[in-house]
Amino acid sequence: MKQHPSAHDIRQSALQALADEINCRHGVDEDALGREGWFTAKTMAEQLGMTLDATDKRLRRRLAAGTVERRIEVLNGNKTSFYKVK
C-alpha cells in the first residue's frame, strides 16, 4: 500500500525544487571554480591520465581522511561535485 507524503515532505521537496531552480538560473561558472582550485573528478582524471573510477575512489578516500574538500554545485541543471585539496 502506497503511503501518502506528509505536508512536511511536500514543503521540503517544493523548497528543494525552488533552490535547484534558482541555482540553475544563476548557474556556476566551471572555469571560475577551476581558477579557485575546484575541479571535477572527470577533469582530475583527464589531467592525471587515470580512469574516472580510480580517481573517484582516491578522492573519496582522501575526503574521508579530511585532506580534500567537496563542494556540490548545480552545473547545466545537474548536481556536480567539485573537489579541492586543502
N, C-alpha and C positions, 0 to 999 in steps of 0.2 A: 504494500500500500504506500503510495507516494505521500510524503509529508509536505504540508504547506509551509512555505518560508514565513518566519516571523516578521513583524513590522521592522524590527531592528535590522534583520538581514537585508530587507528590501532597501532600507535607507542607506546601509553601508555600501551595498552594490551600486546604488544611484550616486553616492558621493564618490566612489572609486571611478565610476564611468565618467563623471564630470571632471575629476582630476586628470584622468587619462586624456580626455578631450582637450583640456587646457594645455597639457604638455605637448600633445600632437600639434596644436595650432602654433605654439611658440617654437616647438622643435628644439633639437640640440644640434649644435654645430660640431660634427665629429672632428674636424680639423682644429677647432679651438680647444677641444678636450685633449687632442694629441699634443698641442703646444704646451699644455699644462702637465703633461706626463701621464695622461689617462689613455689606455689602449684597450681594444677588444682582444679577446683570446685569439680570434682569427688573425688579426694584424700581427700579434706577437708570434704566432706560429709561422706566418709567412716570413717575418724578419729573422727568426731563429732557424728556419729550414726544418721545422719539426711538424709532425702531424697535429691536427687540432685536438685529437683525443689525448695525446701525450701532454700537450701544453695545458689543456684544461685540467688534467689530473694534477700536474705540478702546481698550477695556480690554486686549486682547491686545497692542496696540502699546505702551501705557504699562507693561504688565507686562514686556515685553522691554527697555524703557528703564530700568526699575527705579524708576518713580515710583508704582507701585501694588503692593500685596501681595496674594497669593492664598492662600486657606485652603479646603481641601476638607473638608467635613463630611457626615455621613450625616443626611439630613432626611427623615422619613417613609419610611425604607427605601431612599432613592435618594441617590447621591452628588451633592452640590450644591456649586458653587464660590461662595465669598464673597470680595468684594474690598474693600480698604480703601486709601485714599490715604495715602501715607507722610507 
